[in-house]
Amino acid sequence: MAIRRNGWLGLLCALSSSTFGADTPDADAPATDAPADAATPAFLITGYLDAAYSYLSGDGRFTGGTPDRVFDTLHDGVELHQAAVNVAYQPKEGFGGVINPTIGDDADVIRAYNGTVSTPKADLTQAFAQYATHGFTIMAGKFVTLAGSEVIPPTADTNVSRSILFGFAVPFTHTGIRTLYAPNDLLTAYLGVDNGWDDVEATTAAKTLEIGLGVTPSKALNLAAYGYFGKARAGGLVDTGPTGQRSLIDLQATWNVSESLSLVANYDWGRQDNAAPFAGPHVDAVWSGIAGYANYTLSEHWKTSLRLECFDDPDGYRTGVAQTWHETTGTVAFLPDKRLEVRAEVRLDGSNGRAFQNVNGVPVQTQQSAALEALFKYP
């Protein structure tokens, strides 16, 4: 029996499954794509440690065998998700760079393909050199993607679990060359060429084009649009198998309604050509999703976040099951000190089919989870 979607979830699903195209930072985030501004020191060392207990009502897999969560796939247990350090020298003028190693269970998920056996529980998430002059910056190396409202460092996210879009709609990192031009506080334009999605070593002879535009019409509003276009292996992080054009369009909007309330929206549309046999009955696969966030600061020590999300994977290419997947997440955060944040979360996932598995391997339509997270930040 299909789950009935009402209210916000119904609206999100309707928007995410609509056709787009041919078929539709936070101070704690690691340095990625821009030189330091006048209020930020050019040289910064930051870090964090992320550990959490999580309970998942299912076994963490879809019926097709694909993990149904990004990082928190344990049925019942404690994990050291991430311990990371970010060493950044990014002056407004001249040469600089970033080194960002990550260790922990999450490193096995975000690690990019390099054609060799990688060290377990460790990942060099970012490593790039840059040169900046007169608002123009060029970067070469490995860096995090521009796509998606959520990021790898938990310190820059508002929930314990990552969104569906973060894990199933967009890449994590790219290796290549990225340029950005920020002539003023209003506009930032991006143009780059890289090896594709999560590839240190190229899996095809073709490259992926990265384009983007960020607009900040006021201090309260930020809008951004990013696109990735290029040939990719349909089977993912391998260097054999069919290739086809892969396209991604990512739209983001943040509205700081007041000092306490911020609203965020993120929409993604993707397509993989020549996806068979990794997709359903169609040769080409499409996916789309939309997420909405309401983040509210209650006081200096308390924050809350509500996330509503819907993801349409009609060919089963991204999740292994043809489905429409939605989730609702509520998080409360307690900050007793600027270096410590404790979060508690509850989440409900549902599908229009029996896509999830319970602990006995029986297909079910819904999945529930709860988590308690501790974040230690430096400085």
C-alpha positions, -999 to 999 in steps of 0.1 A, spaced: 0 0 0 16 33 -11 23 59 16 0 90 13 20 122 11 3 153 25 13 189 32 49 199 28 61 164 19 36 162 -9 47 196 -22 83 186 -21 77 154 -40 56 171 -66 83 197 -72 112 172 -72 96 149 -97 87 177 -122 107 178 -154 138 201 -156 158 204 -188 154 177 -214 135 153 -191 150 191 -142 292 286 39 292 285 71 322 298 92 328 262 104 331 248 69 366 240 56 382 265 32 372 254 -3 370 279 -31 377 315 -21 405 336 -6 401 350 28 381 382 31 392 413 50 378 400 83 393 365 81 430 357 88 448 344 57 462 314 77 438 292 96 440 259 113 407 244 123 395 209 132 368 188 148 359 154 161 325 139 154 312 108 174 276 96 176 253 69 188 226 60 163 197 36 162 182 25 129 150 4 128 162 -13 96 194 -30 86 207 1 67 201 -13 32 176 -10 5 162 -43 -9 186 -39 -39 215 -39 -15 225 -2 -17 230 15 17 199 36 26 218 62 46 250 81 40 271 76 71 248 63 99 241 28 85 245 9 118 214 -7 133 225 1 168 259 14 177 285 41 183 308 54 156 337 78 153 324 94 122 351 120 115 382 135 129 396 162 106 420 191 104 419 219 79 451 238 73 444 268 50 465 297 38 443 317 15 454 354 11 434 378 -10 464 382 -32 491 357 -41 497 320 -36 480 298 -11 466 264 -5 446 240 16 453 205 31 423 187 47 428 151 58 399 131 74 399 99 94 370 78 108 342 57 94 329 84 71 362 85 53 354 52 36 322 67 22 337 100 9 370 86 -4 375 93 -41 385 66 -66 422 65 -73 426 31 -90 445 15 -61 438 1 -27 432 30 -3 440 32 34 409 22 54 393 49 75 414 77 60 409 102 33 427 133 19 394 151 14 410 183 0 445 192 -12 449 221 -36 471 251 -44 456 284 -54 466 318 -67 444 349 -61 445 384 -76 420 412 -80 390 391 -72 401 362 -95 412 328 -80 425 297 -97 427 264 -78 444 231 -88 441 198 -69 413 181 -51 384 201 -35 348 195 -23 319 199 -47 299 231 -51 267 212 -53 244 207 -24 234 227 7 249 201 31 287 195 33 311 168 46 321 186 78 293 181 104 302 215 120 287 233 90 255 212 89 224 215 112 213 178 115 230 146 127 222 125 96 230 138 61 203 145 36 192 122 8 204 148 -17 239 149 -1 244 112 -4 224 102 -35 220 133 -58 254 150 -59 291 141 -57 314 147 -27 346 159 -43 364 167 -76 400 167 -88 409 192 -114 411 230 -119 385 255 -106 384 292 -112 362 318 -95 357 355 -101 342 377 -74 343 413 -86 321 425 -57 300 413 -28 271 406 -51 284 381 -76 307 351 -77 312 331 -109 327 296 -112 343 278 -141 363 246 -139 373 213 -155 378 181 -135 380 143 -137 344 138 -129 325 127 -97 347 115 -68 376 106 -91 412 114 -83 422 92 -112 401 98 -143 379 68 -153 372 82 -188 393 102 -213 366 130 -212 365 157 -186 336 172 -166 328 209 -170 319 228 -137 300 261 -139 283 281 -113 270 315 -102 263 328 -67 243 360 -61 239 378 -28 214 406 -34 213 414 3 228 402 36 196 383 42 194 364 8 218 342 -10 211 324 -43 233 299 -62 231 277 -93 257 251 -102 261 226 -131 283 196 -139 284 182 -174 306 155 -188 310 118 -197 311 94 -167 312 56 -161 276 45 -156 288 20 -130 303 46 -107 338 45 -92 353 20 -117 375 23 -148 355 -2 -169 320 -5 -182 297 17 -203 301 55 -204 276 82 -210 269 119 -206 262 128 -169 245 161 -161 237 177 -128 219 210 -120 219 222 -84 199 252 -71 203 266 -37 186 295 -18 192 308 18 170 334 34 180 347 68 146 359 79 159 372 112 189 368 135 172 337 148 155 321 118 169 310 85 152 291 57 171 270 31 160 253 -1 180 230 -23 169 214 -56 188 188 -77 182 173 -111 205 147 -126 208 124 -157 230 96 -167 230 85 -203 237 49 -213 230 38 -177 218 3 -185 222 -23 -169 225 -1 -138 191 15 -142 156 1 -147 139 -4 -181 153 28 -196 187 32 -213 191 67 -197 184 74 -161 172 105 -143 168 116 -107 156 147 -89 151 159 -54 142 188 -32 150 196 4 138 224 27 152 235 61 140 257 89 168 265 113 160 284 145 183 297 173 164 296 206 193 311 226 231 313 229 231 276 239 201 261 221 193 256 184 168 236 164 165 224 128 137 208 108 144 192 74 118 180 49 130 162 18 118 142 -12 139 123 -38 126 108 -70 146 79 -85 122 64 -111 149 42 -127 165 31 -94 199 43 -107 209 62 -76 193 40 -48 191 6 -65 153 6 -62 128 25 -84 111 47 -59 101 81 -45 118 85 -11 109 111 14 121 119 49 115 143 79 142 151 104 140 171 136 172 181 155 178 199 188 214 211 195 229 222 229 261 243 229 274 245 265 307 259 251 319 273 217 340 241 213 313 216 221 279 209 205 256 180 214 228 172 190 198 149 194 178 138 163 148 118 153 141 109 116 113 92 97 120 78 62 93 65 38 90 52 3 62 46 -22 73 10 -23 87 -16 0 122 -3 -5 137 -6 30 146 -38 49 140 -45 86 166 -62 107 152 -96 95 157 -86 58 119 -82 52 110 -54 28 91 -25 45 79 9 35 92 30 64 122 34 85 128 53 118 160 64 134 173 83 164 208 97 171 229 115 197 260 133 185 289 151 201 310 176 181 343 188 195 356 218 175 389 236 173 395 265 178 
